[in-house]
Amino acid sequence: MIQGTVMAFGTKRMANMTFTNGNKQISLTIDNGTMPEEEDNVMTRADLRLFSGKEDVTSSFFGGSTFDIVRGDVDNMAKAMTWLQRSEWGMEKS
């Protein structure tokens, strides 16, 4: 299942999309960061998180510490989609 939401706080814009397969979920957040008001329609900063049930397993899969940001780029999204589609439980890196 794919779902999305959009939020606005003044000039700050944010969109969140979730991709769900069973109890696994990718959360992709895109925002306009601290862009000047005249450029606030373009959202270019993206990061993603992986969840197994309610547990954030992003660092288990991508490495790094619990609160490290994983950039939402094409390569990371491809790795995350591969993880989402795996049927075995393992969290090993791709």
PyMOL Python script that loads the backbone (N, CA, C, O; Angstrom):
from pymol import cmd

cmd.read_pdbstr("""\
ATOM      1  N   MET A   1       0.843  -1.160   0.000  1.00  0.00           N
ATOM      2  CA  MET A   1       0.000   0.000   0.000  1.00  0.00           C
ATOM      3  C   MET A   1       0.896   1.232   0.000  1.00  0.00           C
ATOM      4  O   MET A   1       1.940   1.250   0.652  1.00  0.00           O
ATOM      5  N   ILE A   2       0.488   2.244  -0.724  1.00  0.00           N
ATOM      6  CA  ILE A   2       1.193   3.521  -0.760  1.00  0.00           C
ATOM      7  C   ILE A   2       0.229   4.602  -0.296  1.00  0.00           C
ATOM      8  O   ILE A   2      -0.885   4.719  -0.805  1.00  0.00           O
ATOM      9  N   GLN A   3       0.677   5.399   0.689  1.00  0.00           N
ATOM     10  CA  GLN A   3      -0.138   6.494   1.199  1.00  0.00           C
ATOM     11  C   GLN A   3       0.727   7.740   1.305  1.00  0.00           C
ATOM     12  O   GLN A   3       1.948   7.647   1.428  1.00  0.00           O
ATOM     13  N   GLY A   4       0.090   8.910   1.258  1.00  0.00           N
ATOM     14  CA  GLY A   4       0.841  10.147   1.373  1.00  0.00           C
ATOM     15  C   GLY A   4       0.055  11.240   2.050  1.00  0.00           C
ATOM     16  O   GLY A   4      -1.175  11.252   2.015  1.00  0.00           O
ATOM     17  N   THR A   5       0.779  12.167   2.672  1.00  0.00           N
ATOM     18  CA  THR A   5       0.177  13.343   3.289  1.00  0.00           C
ATOM     19  C   THR A   5       1.039  14.552   2.958  1.00  0.00           C
ATOM     20  O   THR A   5       2.233  14.422   2.691  1.00  0.00           O
ATOM     21  N   VAL A   6       0.422  15.727   2.979  1.00  0.00           N
ATOM     22  CA  VAL A   6       1.127  16.982   2.745  1.00  0.00           C
ATOM     23  C   VAL A   6       0.784  17.926   3.887  1.00  0.00           C
ATOM     24  O   VAL A   6      -0.368  18.003   4.314  1.00  0.00           O
ATOM     25  N   MET A   7       1.795  18.648   4.383  1.00  0.00           N
ATOM     26  CA  MET A   7       1.590  19.599   5.469  1.00  0.00           C
ATOM     27  C   MET A   7       2.247  20.927   5.118  1.00  0.00           C
ATOM     28  O   MET A   7       3.229  20.961   4.376  1.00  0.00           O
ATOM     29  N   ALA A   8       1.711  22.008   5.643  1.00  0.00           N
ATOM     30  CA  ALA A   8       2.287  23.331   5.448  1.00  0.00           C
ATOM     31  C   ALA A   8       2.272  24.082   6.768  1.00  0.00           C
ATOM     32  O   ALA A   8       1.270  24.091   7.484  1.00  0.00           O
ATOM     33  N   PHE A   9       3.392  24.708   7.077  1.00  0.00           N
ATOM     34  CA  PHE A   9       3.538  25.538   8.273  1.00  0.00           C
ATOM     35  C   PHE A   9       4.173  26.847   7.825  1.00  0.00           C
ATOM     36  O   PHE A   9       5.398  26.957   7.780  1.00  0.00           O
ATOM     37  N   GLY A  10       3.362  27.829   7.498  1.00  0.00           N
ATOM     38  CA  GLY A  10       3.891  29.071   6.940  1.00  0.00           C
ATOM     39  C   GLY A  10       4.503  28.791   5.578  1.00  0.00           C
ATOM     40  O   GLY A  10       3.819  28.303   4.678  1.00  0.00           O
ATOM     41  N   THR A  11       5.794  29.098   5.420  1.00  0.00           N
ATOM     42  CA  THR A  11       6.466  28.819   4.141  1.00  0.00           C
ATOM     43  C   THR A  11       7.062  27.419   4.103  1.00  0.00           C
ATOM     44  O   THR A  11       7.552  26.987   3.060  1.00  0.00           O
ATOM     45  N   LYS A  12       7.028  26.719   5.203  1.00  0.00           N
ATOM     46  CA  LYS A  12       7.565  25.355   5.280  1.00  0.00           C
ATOM     47  C   LYS A  12       6.555  24.376   4.690  1.00  0.00           C
ATOM     48  O   LYS A  12       5.391  24.364   5.090  1.00  0.00           O
ATOM     49  N   ARG A  13       6.995  23.566   3.750  1.00  0.00           N
ATOM     50  CA  ARG A  13       6.156  22.549   3.129  1.00  0.00           C
ATOM     51  C   ARG A  13       6.793  21.185   3.358  1.00  0.00           C
ATOM     52  O   ARG A  13       8.016  21.050   3.318  1.00  0.00           O
ATOM     53  N   MET A  14       5.954  20.166   3.601  1.00  0.00           N
ATOM     54  CA  MET A  14       6.469  18.826   3.824  1.00  0.00           C
ATOM     55  C   MET A  14       5.478  17.804   3.280  1.00  0.00           C
ATOM     56  O   MET A  14       4.266  17.935   3.454  1.00  0.00           O
ATOM     57  N   ALA A  15       6.015  16.794   2.623  1.00  0.00           N
ATOM     58  CA  ALA A  15       5.206  15.679   2.146  1.00  0.00           C
ATOM     59  C   ALA A  15       5.793  14.392   2.714  1.00  0.00           C
ATOM     60  O   ALA A  15       7.012  14.230   2.772  1.00  0.00           O
ATOM     61  N   ASN A  16       4.930  13.489   3.128  1.00  0.00           N
ATOM     62  CA  ASN A  16       5.375  12.194   3.630  1.00  0.00           C
ATOM     63  C   ASN A  16       4.637  11.109   2.879  1.00  0.00           C
ATOM     64  O   ASN A  16       3.413  11.144   2.753  1.00  0.00           O
ATOM     65  N   MET A  17       5.394  10.139   2.379  1.00  0.00           N
ATOM     66  CA  MET A  17       4.802   8.982   1.707  1.00  0.00           C
ATOM     67  C   MET A  17       5.257   7.734   2.431  1.00  0.00           C
ATOM     68  O   MET A  17       6.417   7.623   2.830  1.00  0.00           O
ATOM     69  N   THR A  18       4.345   6.800   2.598  1.00  0.00           N
ATOM     70  CA  THR A  18       4.702   5.518   3.190  1.00  0.00           C
ATOM     71  C   THR A  18       4.408   4.412   2.197  1.00  0.00           C
ATOM     72  O   THR A  18       3.385   4.412   1.513  1.00  0.00           O
ATOM     73  N   PHE A  19       5.331   3.475   2.141  1.00  0.00           N
ATOM     74  CA  PHE A  19       5.212   2.287   1.292  1.00  0.00           C
ATOM     75  C   PHE A  19       5.174   1.107   2.248  1.00  0.00           C
ATOM     76  O   PHE A  19       6.139   0.879   2.977  1.00  0.00           O
ATOM     77  N   THR A  20       4.078   0.350   2.262  1.00  0.00           N
ATOM     78  CA  THR A  20       3.883  -0.712   3.242  1.00  0.00           C
ATOM     79  C   THR A  20       3.727  -2.063   2.558  1.00  0.00           C
ATOM     80  O   THR A  20       3.018  -2.198   1.561  1.00  0.00           O
ATOM     81  N   ASN A  21       4.409  -3.062   3.120  1.00  0.00           N
ATOM     82  CA  ASN A  21       4.289  -4.444   2.670  1.00  0.00           C
ATOM     83  C   ASN A  21       4.277  -5.314   3.923  1.00  0.00           C
ATOM     84  O   ASN A  21       5.324  -5.528   4.534  1.00  0.00           O
ATOM     85  N   GLY A  22       3.105  -5.820   4.313  1.00  0.00           N
ATOM     86  CA  GLY A  22       2.985  -6.582   5.554  1.00  0.00           C
ATOM     87  C   GLY A  22       3.267  -5.682   6.738  1.00  0.00           C
ATOM     88  O   GLY A  22       2.653  -4.624   6.875  1.00  0.00           O
ATOM     89  N   ASN A  23       4.206  -6.099   7.611  1.00  0.00           N
ATOM     90  CA  ASN A  23       4.537  -5.272   8.768  1.00  0.00           C
ATOM     91  C   ASN A  23       5.757  -4.379   8.514  1.00  0.00           C
ATOM     92  O   ASN A  23       6.249  -3.728   9.436  1.00  0.00           O
ATOM     93  N   LYS A  24       6.246  -4.344   7.272  1.00  0.00           N
ATOM     94  CA  LYS A  24       7.403  -3.509   6.920  1.00  0.00           C
ATOM     95  C   LYS A  24       6.929  -2.236   6.235  1.00  0.00           C
ATOM     96  O   LYS A  24       5.963  -2.241   5.471  1.00  0.00           O
ATOM     97  N   GLN A  25       7.634  -1.143   6.527  1.00  0.00           N
ATOM     98  CA  GLN A  25       7.228   0.135   5.957  1.00  0.00           C
ATOM     99  C   GLN A  25       8.443   1.021   5.684  1.00  0.00           C
ATOM    100  O   GLN A  25       9.380   1.080   6.480  1.00  0.00           O
ATOM    101  N   ILE A  26       8.405   1.705   4.542  1.00  0.00           N
ATOM    102  CA  ILE A  26       9.366   2.763   4.222  1.00  0.00           C
ATOM    103  C   ILE A  26       8.619   4.080   4.403  1.00  0.00           C
ATOM    104  O   ILE A  26       7.509   4.244   3.896  1.00  0.00           O
ATOM    105  N   SER A  27       9.222   5.006   5.119  1.00  0.00           N
ATOM    106  CA  SER A  27       8.660   6.347   5.277  1.00  0.00           C
ATOM    107  C   SER A  27       9.602   7.318   4.564  1.00  0.00           C
ATOM    108  O   SER A  27      10.759   7.464   4.959  1.00  0.00           O
ATOM    109  N   LEU A  28       9.114   7.975   3.527  1.00  0.00           N
ATOM    110  CA  LEU A  28       9.892   8.937   2.742  1.00  0.00           C
ATOM    111  C   LEU A  28       9.334  10.326   3.008  1.00  0.00           C
ATOM    112  O   LEU A  28       8.163  10.593   2.737  1.00  0.00           O
ATOM    113  N   THR A  29      10.168  11.208   3.537  1.00  0.00           N
ATOM    114  CA  THR A  29       9.751  12.580   3.836  1.00  0.00           C
ATOM    115  C   THR A  29      10.525  13.539   2.945  1.00  0.00           C
ATOM    116  O   THR A  29      11.747  13.451   2.826  1.00  0.00           O
ATOM    117  N   ILE A  30       9.791  14.457   2.322  1.00  0.00           N
ATOM    118  CA  ILE A  30      10.389  15.450   1.431  1.00  0.00           C
ATOM    119  C   ILE A  30       9.940  16.826   1.919  1.00  0.00           C
ATOM    120  O   ILE A  30       8.761  17.033   2.209  1.00  0.00           O
ATOM    121  N   ASP A  31      10.883  17.766   2.007  1.00  0.00           N
ATOM    122  CA  ASP A  31      10.506  19.122   2.422  1.00  0.00           C
ATOM    123  C   ASP A  31      11.325  20.167   1.684  1.00  0.00           C
ATOM    124  O   ASP A  31      12.245  19.852   0.930  1.00  0.00           O
ATOM    125  N   ASN A  32      10.962  21.420   1.925  1.00  0.00           N
ATOM    126  CA  ASN A  32      11.665  22.517   1.269  1.00  0.00           C
ATOM    127  C   ASN A  32      12.730  23.123   2.170  1.00  0.00           C
ATOM    128  O   ASN A  32      13.274  24.182   1.855  1.00  0.00           O
ATOM    129  N   GLY A  33      13.032  22.478   3.270  1.00  0.00           N
ATOM    130  CA  GLY A  33      14.108  22.925   4.145  1.00  0.00           C
ATOM    131  C   GLY A  33      13.962  24.381   4.526  1.00  0.00           C
ATOM    132  O   GLY A  33      12.895  24.818   4.956  1.00  0.00           O
ATOM    133  N   THR A  34      15.029  25.124   4.367  1.00  0.00           N
ATOM    134  CA  THR A  34      15.022  26.544   4.712  1.00  0.00           C
ATOM    135  C   THR A  34      15.092  27.406   3.451  1.00  0.00           C
ATOM    136  O   THR A  34      15.749  28.447   3.441  1.00  0.00           O
ATOM    137  N   MET A  35      14.417  26.972   2.396  1.00  0.00           N
ATOM    138  CA  MET A  35      14.437  27.710   1.134  1.00  0.00           C
ATOM    139  C   MET A  35      13.765  29.066   1.301  1.00  0.00           C
ATOM    140  O   MET A  35      12.817  29.194   2.076  1.00  0.00           O
ATOM    141  N   PRO A  36      14.247  30.093   0.575  1.00  0.00           N
ATOM    142  CA  PRO A  36      13.579  31.399   0.613  1.00  0.00           C
ATOM    143  C   PRO A  36      12.134  31.280   0.140  1.00  0.00           C
ATOM    144  O   PRO A  36      11.795  30.370  -0.616  1.00  0.00           O
ATOM    145  N   GLU A  37      11.291  32.195   0.584  1.00  0.00           N
ATOM    146  CA  GLU A  37       9.861  32.136   0.269  1.00  0.00           C
ATOM    147  C   GLU A  37       9.572  32.028  -1.218  1.00  0.00           C
ATOM    148  O   GLU A  37       8.637  31.330  -1.610  1.00  0.00           O
ATOM    149  N   GLU A  38      10.354  32.704  -2.058  1.00  0.00           N
ATOM    150  CA  GLU A  38      10.060  32.666  -3.500  1.00  0.00           C
ATOM    151  C   GLU A  38      10.334  31.292  -4.115  1.00  0.00           C
ATOM    152  O   GLU A  38       9.889  31.014  -5.229  1.00  0.00           O
ATOM    153  N   GLU A  39      11.059  30.437  -3.403  1.00  0.00           N
ATOM    154  CA  GLU A  39      11.360  29.106  -3.927  1.00  0.00           C
ATOM    155  C   GLU A  39      10.668  28.004  -3.133  1.00  0.00           C
ATOM    156  O   GLU A  39      11.005  26.832  -3.296  1.00  0.00           O
ATOM    157  N   ASP A  40       9.709  28.352  -2.278  1.00  0.00           N
ATOM    158  CA  ASP A  40       9.150  27.367  -1.361  1.00  0.00           C
ATOM    159  C   ASP A  40       8.232  26.334  -2.003  1.00  0.00           C
ATOM    160  O   ASP A  40       7.791  25.413  -1.315  1.00  0.00           O
ATOM    161  N   ASN A  41       7.927  26.451  -3.290  1.00  0.00           N
ATOM    162  CA  ASN A  41       7.107  25.446  -3.963  1.00  0.00           C
ATOM    163  C   ASN A  41       7.897  24.196  -4.319  1.00  0.00           C
ATOM    164  O   ASN A  41       7.311  23.151  -4.599  1.00  0.00           O
ATOM    165  N   VAL A  42       9.220  24.295  -4.311  1.00  0.00           N
ATOM    166  CA  VAL A  42      10.073  23.166  -4.683  1.00  0.00           C
ATOM    167  C   VAL A  42      10.554  22.470  -3.412  1.00  0.00           C
ATOM    168  O   VAL A  42      11.199  23.080  -2.559  1.00  0.00           O
ATOM    169  N   MET A  43      10.229  21.190  -3.303  1.00  0.00           N
ATOM    170  CA  MET A  43      10.680  20.406  -2.155  1.00  0.00           C
ATOM    171  C   MET A  43      11.803  19.499  -2.636  1.00  0.00           C
ATOM    172  O   MET A  43      11.565  18.590  -3.432  1.00  0.00           O
ATOM    173  N   THR A  44      13.024  19.734  -2.163  1.00  0.00           N
ATOM    174  CA  THR A  44      14.175  18.995  -2.677  1.00  0.00           C
ATOM    175  C   THR A  44      14.935  18.211  -1.616  1.00  0.00           C
ATOM    176  O   THR A  44      15.804  17.410  -1.962  1.00  0.00           O
ATOM    177  N   ARG A  45      14.639  18.415  -0.344  1.00  0.00           N
ATOM    178  CA  ARG A  45      15.360  17.701   0.717  1.00  0.00           C
ATOM    179  C   ARG A  45      14.544  16.481   1.119  1.00  0.00           C
ATOM    180  O   ARG A  45      13.384  16.608   1.511  1.00  0.00           O
ATOM    181  N   ALA A  46      15.143  15.304   1.022  1.00  0.00           N
ATOM    182  CA  ALA A  46      14.405  14.070   1.314  1.00  0.00           C
ATOM    183  C   ALA A  46      15.230  13.145   2.211  1.00  0.00           C
ATOM    184  O   ALA A  46      16.452  13.066   2.093  1.00  0.00           O
ATOM    185  N   ASP A  47      14.538  12.454   3.100  1.00  0.00           N
ATOM    186  CA  ASP A  47      15.174  11.402   3.886  1.00  0.00           C
ATOM    187  C   ASP A  47      14.180  10.262   4.070  1.00  0.00           C
ATOM    188  O   ASP A  47      12.972  10.440   3.915  1.00  0.00           O
ATOM    189  N   LEU A  48      14.712   9.085   4.404  1.00  0.00           N
ATOM    190  CA  LEU A  48      13.826   7.933   4.572  1.00  0.00           C
ATOM    191  C   LEU A  48      14.172   7.152   5.818  1.00  0.00           C
ATOM    192  O   LEU A  48      15.299   7.190   6.311  1.00  0.00           O
ATOM    193  N   ARG A  49      13.168   6.438   6.317  1.00  0.00           N
ATOM    194  CA  ARG A  49      13.286   5.563   7.485  1.00  0.00           C
ATOM    195  C   ARG A  49      12.630   4.233   7.150  1.00  0.00           C
ATOM    196  O   ARG A  49      11.676   4.181   6.373  1.00  0.00           O
ATOM    197  N   LEU A  50      13.145   3.159   7.738  1.00  0.00           N
ATOM    198  CA  LEU A  50      12.577   1.824   7.573  1.00  0.00           C
ATOM    199  C   LEU A  50      12.002   1.365   8.901  1.00  0.00           C
ATOM    200  O   LEU A  50      12.625   1.537   9.948  1.00  0.00           O
ATOM    201  N   PHE A  51      10.821   0.783   8.854  1.00  0.00           N
ATOM    202  CA  PHE A  51      10.169   0.281  10.062  1.00  0.00           C
ATOM    203  C   PHE A  51       9.758  -1.172   9.878  1.00  0.00           C
ATOM    204  O   PHE A  51       9.240  -1.561   8.832  1.00  0.00           O
ATOM    205  N   SER A  52       9.999  -1.965  10.914  1.00  0.00           N
ATOM    206  CA  SER A  52       9.507  -3.334  10.982  1.00  0.00           C
ATOM    207  C   SER A  52       8.556  -3.346  12.171  1.00  0.00           C
ATOM    208  O   SER A  52       8.988  -3.307  13.323  1.00  0.00           O
ATOM    209  N   GLY A  53       7.259  -3.399  11.881  1.00  0.00           N
ATOM    210  CA  GLY A  53       6.273  -3.167  12.934  1.00  0.00           C
ATOM    211  C   GLY A  53       6.415  -1.720  13.369  1.00  0.00           C
ATOM    212  O   GLY A  53       6.385  -0.815  12.536  1.00  0.00           O
ATOM    213  N   LYS A  54       6.569  -1.493  14.668  1.00  0.00           N
ATOM    214  CA  LYS A  54       6.759  -0.130  15.172  1.00  0.00           C
ATOM    215  C   LYS A  54       8.224   0.194  15.432  1.00  0.00           C
ATOM    216  O   LYS A  54       8.541   1.288  15.898  1.00  0.00           O
ATOM    217  N   GLU A  55       9.123  -0.748  15.135  1.00  0.00           N
ATOM    218  CA  GLU A  55      10.549  -0.566  15.401  1.00  0.00           C
ATOM    219  C   GLU A  55      11.246   0.080  14.202  1.00  0.00           C
ATOM    220  O   GLU A  55      11.107  -0.386  13.071  1.00  0.00           O
ATOM    221  N   ASP A  56      11.991   1.146  14.456  1.00  0.00           N
ATOM    222  CA  ASP A  56      12.794   1.814  13.430  1.00  0.00           C
ATOM    223  C   ASP A  56      14.054   0.972  13.215  1.00  0.00           C
ATOM    224  O   ASP A  56      14.903   0.889  14.102  1.00  0.00           O
ATOM    225  N   VAL A  57      14.177   0.351  12.044  1.00  0.00           N
ATOM    226  CA  VAL A  57      15.314  -0.520  11.739  1.00  0.00           C
ATOM    227  C   VAL A  57      16.238   0.107  10.692  1.00  0.00           C
ATOM    228  O   VAL A  57      17.046  -0.593  10.083  1.00  0.00           O
ATOM    229  N   THR A  58      16.125   1.406  10.483  1.00  0.00           N
ATOM    230  CA  THR A  58      16.918   2.092   9.467  1.00  0.00           C
ATOM    231  C   THR A  58      18.413   1.875   9.666  1.00  0.00           C
ATOM    232  O   THR A  58      19.114   1.506   8.724  1.00  0.00           O
ATOM    233  N   SER A  59      18.908   2.098  10.881  1.00  0.00           N
ATOM    234  CA  SER A  59      20.346   1.945  11.127  1.00  0.00           C
ATOM    235  C   SER A  59      20.789   0.488  11.044  1.00  0.00           C
ATOM    236  O   SER A  59      21.939   0.219  10.697  1.00  0.00           O
ATOM    237  N   SER A  60      19.903  -0.455  11.355  1.00  0.00           N
ATOM    238  CA  SER A  60      20.240  -1.875  11.221  1.00  0.00           C
ATOM    239  C   SER A  60      20.482  -2.245   9.766  1.00  0.00           C
ATOM    240  O   SER A  60      21.318  -3.097   9.465  1.00  0.00           O
ATOM    241  N   PHE A  61      19.750  -1.603   8.868  1.00  0.00           N
ATOM    242  CA  PHE A  61      19.874  -1.916   7.446  1.00  0.00           C
ATOM    243  C   PHE A  61      20.938  -1.075   6.747  1.00  0.00           C
ATOM    244  O   PHE A  61      21.766  -1.616   6.015  1.00  0.00           O
ATOM    245  N   PHE A  62      20.927   0.233   6.961  1.00  0.00           N
ATOM    246  CA  PHE A  62      21.851   1.122   6.264  1.00  0.00           C
ATOM    247  C   PHE A  62      23.162   1.344   7.020  1.00  0.00           C
ATOM    248  O   PHE A  62      24.131   1.834   6.441  1.00  0.00           O
ATOM    249  N   GLY A  63      23.201   0.991   8.297  1.00  0.00           N
ATOM    250  CA  GLY A  63      24.386   1.261   9.107  1.00  0.00           C
ATOM    251  C   GLY A  63      24.283   2.633   9.741  1.00  0.00           C
ATOM    252  O   GLY A  63      23.336   3.375   9.478  1.00  0.00           O
ATOM    253  N   GLY A  64      25.252   2.972  10.574  1.00  0.00           N
ATOM    254  CA  GLY A  64      25.244   4.264  11.249  1.00  0.00           C
ATOM    255  C   GLY A  64      24.541   4.162  12.578  1.00  0.00           C
ATOM    256  O   GLY A  64      24.161   3.079  13.022  1.00  0.00           O
ATOM    257  N   SER A  65      24.370   5.333  13.219  1.00  0.00           N
ATOM    258  CA  SER A  65      23.714   5.353  14.519  1.00  0.00           C
ATOM    259  C   SER A  65      22.201   5.507  14.345  1.00  0.00           C
ATOM    260  O   SER A  65      21.714   5.770  13.245  1.00  0.00           O
ATOM    261  N   THR A  66      21.487   5.342  15.420  1.00  0.00           N
ATOM    262  CA  THR A  66      20.026   5.339  15.408  1.00  0.00           C
ATOM    263  C   THR A  66      19.424   6.592  14.792  1.00  0.00           C
ATOM    264  O   THR A  66      18.397   6.514  14.117  1.00  0.00           O
ATOM    265  N   PHE A  67      20.044   7.742  15.011  1.00  0.00           N
ATOM    266  CA  PHE A  67      19.451   8.993  14.564  1.00  0.00           C
ATOM    267  C   PHE A  67      20.093   9.567  13.300  1.00  0.00           C
ATOM    268  O   PHE A  67      19.779  10.690  12.906  1.00  0.00           O
ATOM    269  N   ASP A  68      20.989   8.807  12.659  1.00  0.00           N
ATOM    270  CA  ASP A  68      21.587   9.280  11.407  1.00  0.00           C
ATOM    271  C   ASP A  68      20.524   9.439  10.333  1.00  0.00           C
ATOM    272  O   ASP A  68      19.569   8.665  10.264  1.00  0.00           O
ATOM    273  N   ILE A  69      20.701  10.443   9.506  1.00  0.00           N
ATOM    274  CA  ILE A  69      19.769  10.694   8.405  1.00  0.00           C
ATOM    275  C   ILE A  69      20.197   9.883   7.192  1.00  0.00           C
ATOM    276  O   ILE A  69      21.370   9.879   6.820  1.00  0.00           O
ATOM    277  N   VAL A  70      19.245   9.202   6.581  1.00  0.00           N
ATOM    278  CA  VAL A  70      19.492   8.480   5.338  1.00  0.00           C
ATOM    279  C   VAL A  70      18.856   9.301   4.228  1.00  0.00           C
ATOM    280  O   VAL A  70      17.634   9.438   4.169  1.00  0.00           O
ATOM    281  N   ARG A  71      19.681   9.842   3.356  1.00  0.00           N
ATOM    282  CA  ARG A  71      19.200  10.698   2.271  1.00  0.00           C
ATOM    283  C   ARG A  71      18.275   9.927   1.346  1.00  0.00           C
ATOM    284  O   ARG A  71      18.531   8.771   1.008  1.00  0.00           O
ATOM    285  N   GLY A  72      17.208  10.577   0.946  1.00  0.00           N
ATOM    286  CA  GLY A  72      16.244   9.972   0.026  1.00  0.00           C
ATOM    287  C   GLY A  72      16.683  10.165  -1.405  1.00  0.00           C
ATOM    288  O   GLY A  72      16.113  10.981  -2.130  1.00  0.00           O
ATOM    289  N   ASP A  73      17.709   9.410  -1.823  1.00  0.00           N
ATOM    290  CA  ASP A  73      18.149   9.474  -3.209  1.00  0.00           C
ATOM    291  C   ASP A  73      17.780   8.178  -3.931  1.00  0.00           C
ATOM    292  O   ASP A  73      17.254   7.253  -3.314  1.00  0.00           O
ATOM    293  N   VAL A  74      18.050   8.110  -5.215  1.00  0.00           N
ATOM    294  CA  VAL A  74      17.637   6.959  -6.028  1.00  0.00           C
ATOM    295  C   VAL A  74      18.274   5.665  -5.522  1.00  0.00           C
ATOM    296  O   VAL A  74      17.594   4.645  -5.415  1.00  0.00           O
ATOM    297  N   ASP A  75      19.577   5.695  -5.207  1.00  0.00           N
ATOM    298  CA  ASP A  75      20.255   4.480  -4.752  1.00  0.00           C
ATOM    299  C   ASP A  75      19.697   3.976  -3.422  1.00  0.00           C
ATOM    300  O   ASP A  75      19.427   2.784  -3.273  1.00  0.00           O
ATOM    301  N   ASN A  76      19.524   4.879  -2.457  1.00  0.00           N
ATOM    302  CA  ASN A  76      18.980   4.463  -1.160  1.00  0.00           C
ATOM    303  C   ASN A  76      17.539   3.994  -1.278  1.00  0.00           C
ATOM    304  O   ASN A  76      17.137   3.049  -0.599  1.00  0.00           O
ATOM    305  N   MET A  77      16.766   4.640  -2.126  1.00  0.00           N
ATOM    306  CA  MET A  77      15.375   4.213  -2.310  1.00  0.00           C
ATOM    307  C   MET A  77      15.319   2.826  -2.940  1.00  0.00           C
ATOM    308  O   MET A  77      14.472   2.017  -2.563  1.00  0.00           O
ATOM    309  N   ALA A  78      16.203   2.535  -3.891  1.00  0.00           N
ATOM    310  CA  ALA A  78      16.250   1.205  -4.518  1.00  0.00           C
ATOM    311  C   ALA A  78      16.595   0.134  -3.480  1.00  0.00           C
ATOM    312  O   ALA A  78      15.993  -0.940  -3.466  1.00  0.00           O
ATOM    313  N   LYS A  79      17.570   0.434  -2.610  1.00  0.00           N
ATOM    314  CA  LYS A  79      17.927  -0.510  -1.543  1.00  0.00           C
ATOM    315  C   LYS A  79      16.750  -0.722  -0.595  1.00  0.00           C
ATOM    316  O   LYS A  79      16.460  -1.850  -0.197  1.00  0.00           O
ATOM    317  N   ALA A  80      16.075   0.370  -0.237  1.00  0.00           N
ATOM    318  CA  ALA A  80      14.937   0.280   0.678  1.00  0.00           C
ATOM    319  C   ALA A  80      13.796  -0.529   0.064  1.00  0.00           C
ATOM    320  O   ALA A  80      13.163  -1.326   0.756  1.00  0.00           O
ATOM    321  N   MET A  81      13.530  -0.335  -1.221  1.00  0.00           N
ATOM    322  CA  MET A  81      12.458  -1.098  -1.880  1.00  0.00           C
ATOM    323  C   MET A  81      12.805  -2.584  -1.941  1.00  0.00           C
ATOM    324  O   MET A  81      11.922  -3.431  -1.808  1.00  0.00           O
ATOM    325  N   THR A  82      14.077  -2.903  -2.139  1.00  0.00           N
ATOM    326  CA  THR A  82      14.501  -4.306  -2.118  1.00  0.00           C
ATOM    327  C   THR A  82      14.252  -4.897  -0.737  1.00  0.00           C
ATOM    328  O   THR A  82      13.751  -6.015  -0.621  1.00  0.00           O
ATOM    329  N   TRP A  83      14.604  -4.144   0.321  1.00  0.00           N
ATOM    330  CA  TRP A  83      14.350  -4.597   1.696  1.00  0.00           C
ATOM    331  C   TRP A  83      12.861  -4.807   1.928  1.00  0.00           C
ATOM    332  O   TRP A  83      12.459  -5.798   2.539  1.00  0.00           O
ATOM    333  N   LEU A  84      12.036  -3.874   1.440  1.00  0.00           N
ATOM    334  CA  LEU A  84      10.590  -3.943   1.647  1.00  0.00           C
ATOM    335  C   LEU A  84       9.992  -5.201   1.028  1.00  0.00           C
ATOM    336  O   LEU A  84       9.039  -5.772   1.558  1.00  0.00           O
ATOM    337  N   GLN A  85      10.557  -5.626  -0.097  1.00  0.00           N
ATOM    338  CA  GLN A  85      10.006  -6.762  -0.825  1.00  0.00           C
ATOM    339  C   GLN A  85      10.530  -8.110  -0.338  1.00  0.00           C
ATOM    340  O   GLN A  85      10.011  -9.146  -0.751  1.00  0.00           O
ATOM    341  N   ARG A  86      11.531  -8.128   0.518  1.00  0.00           N
ATOM    342  CA  ARG A  86      12.066  -9.389   1.043  1.00  0.00           C
ATOM    343  C   ARG A  86      11.030 -10.066   1.929  1.00  0.00           C
ATOM    344  O   ARG A  86      10.339  -9.410   2.709  1.00  0.00           O
ATOM    345  N   SER A  87      10.932 -11.363   1.802  1.00  0.00           N
ATOM    346  CA  SER A  87       9.977 -12.096   2.630  1.00  0.00           C
ATOM    347  C   SER A  87      10.621 -12.669   3.885  1.00  0.00           C
ATOM    348  O   SER A  87       9.914 -12.969   4.847  1.00  0.00           O
ATOM    349  N   GLU A  88      11.951 -12.833   3.905  1.00  0.00           N
ATOM    350  CA  GLU A  88      12.602 -13.334   5.102  1.00  0.00           C
ATOM    351  C   GLU A  88      12.771 -12.203   6.105  1.00  0.00           C
ATOM    352  O   GLU A  88      12.688 -11.029   5.742  1.00  0.00           O
ATOM    353  N   TRP A  89      13.007 -12.549   7.356  1.00  0.00           N
ATOM    354  CA  TRP A  89      13.058 -11.580   8.431  1.00  0.00           C
ATOM    355  C   TRP A  89      14.358 -10.780   8.453  1.00  0.00           C
ATOM    356  O   TRP A  89      14.362  -9.652   8.946  1.00  0.00           O
ATOM    357  N   GLY A  90      15.447 -11.318   7.943  1.00  0.00           N
ATOM    358  CA  GLY A  90      16.784 -10.729   8.109  1.00  0.00           C
ATOM    359  C   GLY A  90      16.910  -9.267   7.765  1.00  0.00           C
ATOM    360  O   GLY A  90      16.225  -8.761   6.875  1.00  0.00           O
ATOM    361  N   MET A  91      17.795  -8.586   8.481  1.00  0.00           N
ATOM    362  CA  MET A  91      18.017  -7.153   8.279  1.00  0.00           C
ATOM    363  C   MET A  91      19.389  -6.910   7.645  1.00  0.00           C
ATOM    364  O   MET A  91      19.889  -5.786   7.683  1.00  0.00           O
ATOM    365  N   GLU A  92      20.000  -7.934   7.070  1.00  0.00           N
ATOM    366  CA  GLU A  92      21.331  -7.763   6.525  1.00  0.00           C
ATOM    367  C   GLU A  92      21.359  -6.705   5.421  1.00  0.00           C
ATOM    368  O   GLU A  92      20.372  -6.489   4.718  1.00  0.00           O
ATOM    369  N   LYS A  93      22.489  -6.068   5.293  1.00  0.00           N
ATOM    370  CA  LYS A  93      22.638  -5.005   4.284  1.00  0.00           C
ATOM    371  C   LYS A  93      22.618  -5.612   2.888  1.00  0.00           C
ATOM    372  O   LYS A  93      23.018  -6.759   2.691  1.00  0.00           O
ATOM    373  N   SER A  94      22.146  -4.828   1.920  1.00  0.00           N
ATOM    374  CA  SER A  94      22.147  -5.305   0.529  1.00  0.00           C
ATOM    375  C   SER A  94      23.425  -4.915  -0.153  1.00  0.00           C
ATOM    376  O   SER A  94      23.617  -5.225  -1.328  1.00  0.00           O
TER     377      SER A  94
END
""", "prot")
cmd.dss("prot")
cmd.show_as("cartoon", "prot")
cmd.util.cbc("prot")
cmd.orient("prot")
